Amino acid sequence: MASTRWPALARLALPVAAIILAGAVALQFSLPADTPPATSAMSSVHRWWYLGRASGFVAFGLLLASVLLGLGISSRVFDGLLMRPWVFDMHQFLSIFVLAAMLFHALILLPDPYAHFSLIELMVPFASRYRPVAVGLGAIVLYGSIIVTLSSYAKQWIGQRGWRLLHYASFALFAGALVHGVLAGADSHQAWAQVAYLVGGLAVVFFTFFRILAARSIARPKPAGPARAITAARGDTASA
């Protein structure tokens, strides 16, 4: 029992450590370049604002990783690099963890005296005074992600077709998160933030097309029996 517990803990510790590291890096980038040590983010009156900005990038990164792992499972793109059960477990883990990151990203702004957000402004779509469309998209992405994640645990009731249709919404949710980050983020004008959004968007587009091409390759009928032999003979003749 103990021998199987340690590998499971190790698989869990790796992504948690990566998430903590990503949060620290995002927090460091979110700080103004001229912030003196005595008035750092954690001791400043704006610490909630900085934590909200940093957690937003962590949530976006987790959502990106979850979408890419989901595409990897369906297209088997990671089969030659990673164990398939590990990829599936990581996808499930990140799907839940991203919800916690999204909630943290929204609710950590409540005590910020600079933004003066209310719970209704943060959780009700398009009710915010600050960039209502962009903030509203963030709320929609949160609720949509909750539905998609819960669908994996309700698969026996909604069926394979319903589960698949709900998971197709992940692409729209990722696009909404990308637009939310670009339009609502205070760091969107920074070069590093633009690179992060661009690379994330291109990665999803690339793996989506890879998934489509892989599905078409599997669905393409192969010649059977004598037809396959005739095709092979024609190939040999052409090469000669």
Buried (B, 14 or more C-beta within 10 A) or exposed (E): EEEEEEEEEEBEEEBEEEBEEBBEBBBEBBBEEEEEEEEEBEEBEBBBBBBBBBBBBBBBBBBBBBBBBBBBBBBEBBEEEEEEEEBBBBBBBBBBBBBEBBBBBBBBBBEBEEBEBEEEBBBEBEBBEEBBEBBBBBBBBBEBBEEBBBBBEEEEEBEEEEBEEBBEBBBEBBBBBBBBBBBBBEBEEEEEBEEBBEEBBEBBEEBBEBBEEBEEEEEEEEEEEEEEEEEEEEEEEEEE
